[in-house]
Amino acid sequence: MGVNFSQTLLPPSTITIGGSSFPVTGPTSGEVDWDMFRIGYEYDFGKADKGYIGFITEVKYNRITASLDVPDLRGSVTLQDVKVPAPALGVVARVYPHKWVSITGEWTGFKVWSFLRTKLSDAETFEANFKDFDVYGTFSPTRFFGVQGGYRNFSVDYIVDADTGDLSLKGLYFGGMVRF
């Protein structure tokens, strides 16, 4: 999954970057690039001719880069270039209403439980959780090619001392599929 977001606006007065404040006199542009790769294992414990149900264990490897272009700074400033592996557990179910059509639902997520906080971070406040829900249909008239469409809702929120983040991406998507 890859997400790119950019926006240009005129902030109200100043921007603070790395503890330094800068007065803003013109339009300021910001951009966020987020790439996520999934590496995992799926075990299907319930199988039938027309579908299955199983569980998923995986690591979602995230790379997030945020940059800001402020006219008074004479160029672009990279705010963050963060690489975060995040474990996840979940369930998956798939049905085959026709030999060329499958409908799949997946839910994965992770929450940092209170007993893990002290082991994962030295921060006084450390909370994190994410949820990934995906429902999609696949039309594949051959074994090697197909098309997909679905709905995905991905949400992440965290608190680490004074830093907080809350992101929710949701909506329809369409794509192609190649197997080899």
N, C-alpha and C positions, 0 to 999 in steps of 0.2 A: 504494500500500500504506500502510495506517495501523495503527499498533500503540499500544495504551494499556495500561500496566501500573501497578497501584497495590497497596500493601501497608501494613498497620499492624502494628507490633510494638513490643516494649519492648527497646531496645538495652541492652547489658550495663552501660555506664557513661557515656561521653561521646561526643559527636559533634563532629567538626572540620569547620568550613565556612570556606573561604577563609583558612585559617591560624589561626582562632580556635576554641578548644575550649569546648563548652557541656556542663555536667552535665545528664543526662536523668533526669527524675523521673516521667515518665508515658509512655503510648503515643505513638509517633512514627509519622507517616504519610509515605509517599513516593510520588511519581507520576512516570512517564516517558511522554511523548507523542512518537511518532516518525512523521513523515509522509515518504514517499518518492515522488517523481515521476520517471518515466522519459521522456527525450527522446532519440530515436535514429533510426537508419537500419538497415533490414534489406535485404540483397541476397541473393536466392535464385539461386545459381549452378547448382544441379541441379534440374530440374523434370521432372515426369512427370504423367500423368493422375491418378494416385492419391496424389500427395504432392510434397514438395520438401525440399531441404536448402539452408541458406544460412548467412551470417554476420551478426552484429549488432555495431554500434558505437553506443554510447550514453553519455549522462551521466545518472547517478542523482542527483537533487537531494534531499538529506536535510535535514530540519529536526527537530532534537531539543531538547526542553525537559524539564528535570528539576527537580522542586520537592520541598521537604521542609517538613513542618509539625511543628515541635518545640514542645512546651508551654512550655518556659522562654523561648523566643524571642518568644512572644505573636504568633504568626502564621506565615505561610508565607514561605519563602525560596526564590527561584529560584536553583538552583545553576548551571544551564547553559541557554542559549538559543543553540544552535549551528546554523549553516546551512553545509552542506558539499556542494559539487558533487564527484562522484566519477566519473571516466571508467570505461568497461567495454568489453571485447571479448568476443565469444562466438560460439556456434553455435546453430542452431535447425533442427529437422526436424519435419515434419508429414506424417501419412498420413491418407487418407480411406477407411476400410473400408466406409462407406456414404455416400450423398449427403447425409445429414443429420448425420453423425457425423465428427468429426475428433479425432485424438490427436496432441498436440504435446509436444515436449521442448525445453527451452531451458537452456543453461548460459552464464552470463556471469560475468566476474570481472576482478579487477585486483590486481596486487601491485606495491608500490613497489620497484623494483630498486635495487641499491646505487649505481649511477651517477646516479640521480635524487635521492637523499636530500639531497645538498648543494644542488641546485637548487630543491627544494621547501620546505626549512625550514632555519632557523638552529640548530635543536636538535642537541645532541650525539648523541642517539639518536633515530632516526625510522624506524619501520617500520610499514607498514600493508598489509593485504590484505583483500579480501572475495570471497566466492563466492556465487552465486545459481543454484540448480538448481530447475527447475520442470517438472513433468510433469502435463499436464491433458488431460481430454477435454471436448469441446463437443458438445452436442446442439442442433441448430438446424433445426427443421422449416420455418421461414420464413427469408427472407433477412435479416430485420430483428431477430428476437428469438431468444434461446437460453438455455440453462443450461450452467454449467460446474462441474466438480469436479476436484480434483487434489491433488497433494502438492508441497509447496515446502520447500526447505531453504536458508536464508539465513544466512550466517555472516560476521561482521566481527571483526577483531582489530587492535589497534594499540598501539604504544609510542612515546610522545613524551616524552623525558627521563624524569621520574618518573611521568607519567600513563600508565596502561594501561587497556585495555578489551578485553573478549572477550564477544561476544554470538552466540548461535546460536538461531535460530527455525526450527522445523520442524514439519510436521504437515499434516493434511488440511484442505482448504477447499472451500467451495461458494459459487456466486454466479450472478448473472444477467448477461445480455449484451444490449446494444441497439446496433444499427448504424444509421447514417443517412447 
